[in-house]
Amino acid sequence: MKPISMNQLRRALDDAMTYADFKRAEELAQRGIRTARAKEWVGEIMYFKAQMKIIREDYKSALKYLGLAIKYDPKDGAAYNDRALCVIELGQIEDAFAYFDKGIEAEPDYATVYHNKGWLLN
């Protein structure tokens, strides 16, 4: 298997989920967990575990793992973004804005968080 960076893996996973290729998304999330475990990157392990929960629509459990991902890497804008999307799925719309804002603060160059906040504002 060709080596892939965590950023590439995250982008590929995001694309798979965006286009509802959940089989591919699950394969990528599992690969992310394996890669992160090999490098002992706890924040990345938690992030990819959260993605597995999101794929399975277990948003409450995903929130737990995203919280841990943020604990280990408070500059992970994607984790805040995904946390916002999970609370939206759970019907907690107003809470999502705070997570989008934290994502923007943590990682101002992460365009997806701006896009998703704009989507919610519409």
PyMOL commands that set and color helices and strands:
alter all, ss='L'
color gray80, all
select helices_A, chain A and resi 6-18+22-39+42-55+59-72+77-89+93-106+111-121
alter helices_A, ss='H'
color red, helices_A
deselect
rebuild
show_as cartoon
